[in-house]
Every structure is written in C-alpha cells, then in structure tokens.
C-alpha cells in the first residue's frame, strides 16, 4: 500500500520517494531505488535542518532569538526555516566555523552510509575542507549545501531522529515477509538533540503551514494532520534538484518521507512538497492512518444494521 501510494504521488516526475518508520528505521517504501541509493546530490536548503540543530546545540540561538542580518533586518530561527532564508544560515555557519559545522554534520550521519546491508547504497560526501571563500565559504555550505553530496537515505535517517527524539537508526529495507517478521532495529548512535527538538519544530511546521512557508503547496493536497518539513531547491550544471523531507504526525504514529526530484524546469522544492501532500492523501484515502481499533469498532457498528 505504501509503495503504491508513493508511485501514484510521484507520477511522471523523475525522482525518488522514500518512506520510513522513524521508530525503528524500517524503510516502508523506496521508489526508484537506483536514484535513492545513488551517491546523492547537493542537499540545497535541506542542509539547514542540520545547521539549525548544530546552532541550537551550540547555544547560539533559540527558536525566537532575533538574528541581525544587516541594517534593521532581523529574523528568528522559526521564520528563517519556514521561509528558507539563506543569509540567516550563512551567519550561523560563519559564527560556528567549518570545524564545528562539520563535526555536527558527521554526527548527524552525513558522509557515512545510512543503511545497514542495503545492496547498492552509495556514499554521499561531506568534504574535509571548507569551500573556498571565493565560492562562498562555510556560509554557502550552510545555506545551500554547496560542495556537499547528501543521499535521500541520509536525510531520511536524520529527520527520523528528530521525529523519534534523537535515535539515529541504521535504515533497513526488509524485502520479504520473513524479513519483516524477523525485523530487529539497529541503533547507529544516540544524538544529543532531545532538548533542542522543540526549538526546531515550529520552523519545520511553519514551512508547511505559514502563508509564506516554502512547503505550503503540501496543504493543497492534504490537511488531516501536522506535517513538519524542509524544502530544498538548487541546480548543478543545468540539472535542477528539488527536495522535500518531512515527518507526518499521524494518528497511527509518525512517518518520515523524503522526495527528491531531478530534472528540468518544474523541478524544485515546493513541487516535492506538493507531491508529499499527494502521497499522504493517497495513504489517507486507503485508510492507512486509521487506528486499527477504530477500524474494528466501525466494522462492528456498521454490521449492527439500520442506523
């Protein structure tokens, strides 16, 4: 059911859809495995999630701390995430410096395999040297992810840790009923982020729910439960990338999705967010998010006749 909904949502776009259970690292669906397991791509503005967590852990900001971006213009983390304000994250990156930024990125799983024994999974790149200043330096790395290559699995694993309170699981992809029955979660490490997760969530929710949020297109398709996410849009030598990572806080538990699009003009983050809404809608219409006890109760009620 999950895979069918993902295929339906992706439609004729060139991309991949990853759906995860953040409570144990299980991959529920992976559409277009070749792209999902590839060496990845520039994370674009999705890198801001990792940078925000790093700045929160360093004690630089809280959700509502105004950061001056020049002149009389200040913005806080919530609005900077929701609206994907590059300059804000450039300031955070330059304040922390490359070594601290890299330390947190590696801790969060960038630059290492996200999966456990997933055949064909390739490794993204988190460089050992800062981007040259002429190309934007650490600020550009923290706003656009330039010189970084991130995989959909790495991004999904990090947001799963946000969704579950700080456990970075190895992602596993059971492909048979026996694999599913014997599934055992594998913890990679515990991230020390539980105390700052409440500070990052308003901005991730704002991306979806604010009138000027970059992921507001998700709500054209789906409004049934809270969604926390981050878009990313950039290009490389004429190839456009569109990212959207999110977790949905469904009645049956949380679900993490990553949609990564690659191609021409219609490829950008808000399109990936719109397709995520279509994915959640397709799942909702198939009663995936309906609590099982409620389903049983409604069956009993409907069999009682005449009402």
C-alpha positions as CSV (number, residue, x, y, z in Angstrom):
1,X,0.0,0.0,0.0
2,X,2.8,2.5,0.9
3,X,4.7,1.8,-2.3
4,X,1.5,2.1,-4.4
5,X,0.8,5.5,-2.8
6,X,4.4,6.7,-3.4
7,X,4.3,5.6,-7.1
8,X,1.0,7.4,-7.5
9,X,2.2,10.6,-5.9
10,X,5.5,10.7,-8.0
11,X,3.6,10.3,-11.2
12,X,5.7,11.1,-14.3
13,X,8.3,13.2,-12.4
14,X,11.9,11.9,-12.4
15,X,12.7,11.3,-8.8
16,X,12.6,9.0,-5.8
17,X,10.3,8.6,-2.9
18,X,11.4,7.2,0.5
19,X,9.0,6.4,3.3
20,X,10.4,5.4,6.7
21,X,9.2,4.4,10.1
22,X,11.2,6.7,12.4
23,X,10.5,4.5,15.5
24,X,12.8,1.7,14.2
25,X,14.5,2.7,10.9
26,X,12.5,0.5,8.7
27,X,12.1,1.5,5.1
28,X,8.4,1.2,4.2
29,X,8.9,2.1,0.6
30,X,11.7,3.1,-1.8
31,X,10.6,4.1,-5.3
32,X,13.3,4.3,-7.9
33,X,15.9,2.6,-5.9
34,X,18.7,3.4,-8.3
35,X,18.3,7.1,-7.6
36,X,17.6,6.6,-3.9
37,X,20.8,4.6,-3.4
38,X,22.9,6.8,-5.6
39,X,25.8,9.0,-4.4
40,X,23.3,11.7,-3.8
41,X,23.2,15.3,-4.7
42,X,23.7,18.8,-3.3
43,X,21.2,19.0,-0.4
44,X,20.2,22.5,-1.3
45,X,18.3,24.1,1.6
46,X,17.6,20.8,3.4
47,X,21.1,21.3,4.9
48,X,19.5,24.0,7.0
49,X,18.0,21.3,9.3
50,X,21.4,20.0,10.3
51,X,22.8,23.6,10.6
52,X,19.8,24.6,12.8
53,X,20.3,21.7,15.1
54,X,24.0,22.5,15.4
55,X,23.4,26.1,16.2
56,X,20.8,25.1,18.8
57,X,23.2,22.7,20.4
58,X,26.0,25.3,20.4
59,X,23.6,27.7,22.3
60,X,23.8,30.3,19.6
61,X,20.1,30.7,19.2
62,X,16.7,29.5,20.3
63,X,13.6,29.4,18.1
64,X,12.6,33.0,18.7
65,X,16.1,34.6,19.0
66,X,16.3,37.5,16.5
67,X,19.5,37.4,14.4
68,X,20.5,40.7,12.7
69,X,21.1,40.1,9.0
70,X,22.3,43.7,8.3
71,X,20.8,47.1,8.8
72,X,17.5,46.9,10.6
73,X,16.6,43.4,9.3
74,X,16.4,40.7,11.9
75,X,14.8,37.3,11.7
76,X,14.4,34.3,14.1
77,X,15.0,30.6,13.5
78,X,11.4,29.7,13.1
79,X,10.8,32.2,10.3
80,X,14.3,31.5,8.7
81,X,13.5,27.8,8.5
82,X,9.9,28.3,7.3
83,X,10.9,30.8,4.6
84,X,14.4,29.2,3.9
85,X,16.3,32.5,4.4
86,X,19.8,31.8,3.1
87,X,21.5,34.8,4.8
88,X,20.4,33.7,8.3
89,X,22.1,30.3,7.9
90,X,25.2,31.8,6.4
91,X,25.5,33.9,9.5
92,X,25.1,30.8,11.7
93,X,27.7,28.9,9.7
94,X,30.2,31.7,9.8
95,X,29.7,32.1,13.5
96,X,30.2,28.4,14.2
97,X,33.0,27.9,11.7
98,X,33.7,25.0,9.4
99,X,35.1,22.6,12.0
100,X,32.1,22.8,14.3
101,X,29.7,22.6,11.4
102,X,31.4,19.5,10.0
103,X,31.5,17.9,13.5
104,X,27.7,18.1,13.8
105,X,27.1,17.1,10.2
106,X,29.2,13.9,10.6
107,X,27.5,13.2,14.0
108,X,24.1,13.5,12.2
109,X,25.1,10.9,9.6
110,X,26.4,12.9,6.7
111,X,29.4,11.4,5.0
112,X,28.6,7.8,6.0
113,X,26.3,5.1,4.9
114,X,22.8,5.4,6.3
115,X,21.7,1.9,5.6
116,X,22.5,-1.5,7.1
117,X,23.4,-4.0,4.5
118,X,21.4,-2.3,1.7
119,X,22.9,-3.6,-1.5
120,X,24.0,-0.8,-3.9
121,X,23.8,2.0,-1.4
122,X,26.4,4.6,-2.2
123,X,28.1,7.1,0.0
124,X,27.5,10.8,-0.1
125,X,30.3,13.3,0.5
126,X,30.9,15.7,3.4
127,X,34.2,17.4,2.4
128,X,37.2,17.6,4.8
129,X,38.0,21.2,3.6
130,X,35.9,24.3,3.7
131,X,34.5,25.7,0.4
132,X,36.9,28.4,-0.8
133,X,35.9,31.9,0.3
134,X,35.6,33.0,-3.4
135,X,32.8,30.4,-3.7
136,X,31.0,31.4,-0.6
137,X,32.9,29.6,2.1
138,X,31.2,27.9,5.1
139,X,28.3,30.3,4.8
140,X,27.4,28.8,1.4
141,X,27.8,25.3,2.7
142,X,25.3,26.1,5.5
143,X,22.7,27.8,3.3
144,X,22.8,25.7,0.1
145,X,24.9,22.7,0.9
146,X,27.4,23.6,-1.8
147,X,30.3,21.0,-2.1
148,X,28.2,18.5,-0.1
149,X,26.6,15.5,-1.6
150,X,23.8,14.0,0.5
151,X,21.7,10.9,-0.1
152,X,17.9,10.6,0.4
153,X,18.7,7.9,3.0
154,X,21.0,10.1,5.0
155,X,18.4,12.9,5.1
156,X,15.6,10.5,6.0
157,X,17.7,9.0,8.8
158,X,18.4,12.4,10.3
159,X,14.8,13.6,10.2
160,X,13.7,10.2,11.7
161,X,16.0,11.1,14.6
162,X,14.2,14.4,15.0
163,X,10.8,12.6,14.8
164,X,11.7,9.9,17.4
165,X,13.5,12.1,19.9
166,X,17.2,11.6,19.0
167,X,17.9,8.0,17.9
168,X,19.8,7.7,14.7
169,X,18.9,4.2,13.4
170,X,20.6,2.3,10.6
171,X,17.9,2.2,7.9
172,X,16.9,-1.3,6.9
173,X,14.9,-2.5,3.9
174,X,13.2,-5.8,4.6
175,X,12.0,-7.1,1.2
176,X,10.2,-10.4,2.1
177,X,7.5,-11.3,4.6
178,X,10.1,-13.3,6.6
179,X,12.4,-10.2,6.7
180,X,9.5,-8.2,8.1
181,X,8.6,-10.8,10.7
182,X,12.3,-11.1,11.8
183,X,13.0,-7.3,11.8
184,X,15.2,-6.1,14.5
185,X,16.0,-2.3,14.8
186,X,19.7,-1.4,14.7
187,X,20.8,1.8,16.5
188,X,23.7,3.6,15.0
189,X,24.0,6.1,17.8
190,X,22.0,8.4,20.1
191,X,22.1,12.1,19.1
192,X,22.1,14.6,21.9
193,X,19.3,16.7,20.4
194,X,16.3,15.8,22.5
195,X,16.5,19.2,24.4
196,X,16.6,21.2,21.2
197,X,14.0,19.4,19.0
198,X,11.2,21.6,20.4
199,X,13.1,24.6,19.2
200,X,13.4,23.4,15.6
201,X,9.8,22.1,15.1
202,X,8.0,25.5,14.8
203,X,10.1,26.4,11.8
204,X,9.6,23.0,10.2
205,X,5.8,23.2,10.8
206,X,5.9,26.8,9.6
207,X,7.4,25.7,6.2
208,X,4.1,23.8,5.7
209,X,1.6,26.0,7.5
210,X,2.7,29.6,7.2
211,X,1.2,31.6,4.3
212,X,4.7,32.3,3.1
213,X,6.2,28.9,4.0
214,X,8.2,27.2,1.3
215,X,6.2,24.0,1.6
216,X,2.7,25.4,1.8
217,X,1.9,23.6,-1.5
218,X,1.7,20.4,0.6
219,X,-1.6,21.7,2.0
220,X,-3.3,21.9,-1.4
221,X,-3.5,18.1,-1.2
222,X,-3.6,17.3,2.5
223,X,-4.6,18.9,5.8
224,X,-5.5,16.0,8.0
225,X,-2.6,16.0,10.5
226,X,0.5,18.1,11.4
227,X,3.5,17.9,9.0
228,X,7.0,19.2,9.8
229,X,9.4,19.6,6.9
230,X,12.0,21.4,4.9
231,X,12.3,22.1,1.2
232,X,15.4,22.4,-0.9
233,X,15.9,23.8,-4.4
234,X,19.1,24.3,-6.4
235,X,20.8,23.3,-9.6
236,X,24.1,21.9,-10.9
237,X,25.2,22.4,-14.5
238,X,21.7,22.9,-15.7
239,X,20.2,19.9,-13.7
240,X,17.7,21.1,-11.2
241,X,17.2,19.4,-7.8
242,X,14.0,19.6,-5.7
243,X,14.0,18.1,-2.2
244,X,11.3,17.8,0.5
245,X,11.9,16.0,3.7
246,X,9.1,15.7,6.3
247,X,7.6,13.8,9.1
248,X,3.8,13.5,9.4
249,X,2.4,13.2,12.9
250,X,-0.4,10.7,12.0
251,X,-2.9,9.2,14.5
252,X,-1.2,5.8,14.0
253,X,2.3,7.1,14.6
254,X,4.9,9.2,12.8
255,X,6.1,8.6,9.3
256,X,9.1,10.2,7.5
257,X,9.2,10.9,3.8
258,X,11.9,12.1,1.5
259,X,11.1,13.1,-2.0
260,X,14.0,14.0,-4.3
261,X,13.4,15.3,-7.8
262,X,15.9,15.7,-10.5
263,X,15.3,17.3,-13.9
264,X,14.2,20.4,-15.7
265,X,12.1,23.5,-15.0
266,X,9.2,22.0,-12.9
267,X,11.8,20.5,-10.5
268,X,12.0,22.4,-7.2
269,X,11.4,22.0,-3.5
270,X,7.8,23.2,-3.4
271,X,6.9,20.7,-6.1
272,X,8.4,17.9,-3.9
273,X,6.3,19.2,-1.0
274,X,3.2,19.2,-3.2
275,X,3.9,15.5,-4.2
276,X,4.4,14.7,-0.5
277,X,0.9,16.0,0.2
278,X,-0.4,13.8,-2.6
279,X,1.4,10.8,-1.0
280,X,-0.1,11.5,2.4
281,X,-3.5,11.9,0.7
282,X,-3.2,8.6,-1.2
283,X,-2.3,6.9,2.1
284,X,-5.1,8.6,3.9
285,X,-7.7,7.6,1.2
286,X,-6.5,3.9,1.6
287,X,-7.2,4.2,5.4
288,X,-3.5,3.7,6.2
289,X,-3.7,6.3,9.0
290,X,-6.9,4.9,10.6
291,X,-6.2,3.3,14.0
292,X,-6.8,-0.4,13.8
293,X,-9.1,-0.5,16.9
294,X,-11.2,2.2,15.3
295,X,-11.5,0.2,12.2
296,X,-12.7,-2.8,14.1
297,X,-15.2,-0.7,16.1
298,X,-16.6,0.8,12.9
299,X,-17.0,-2.6,11.4
300,X,-19.0,-3.8,14.4
301,X,-21.1,-0.7,14.3
302,X,-21.8,-1.0,10.6
303,X,-22.8,-4.6,11.0
304,X,-25.5,-3.6,13.5
305,X,-27.7,-2.5,10.6
306,X,-30.3,0.2,10.3
307,X,-28.6,3.4,11.5
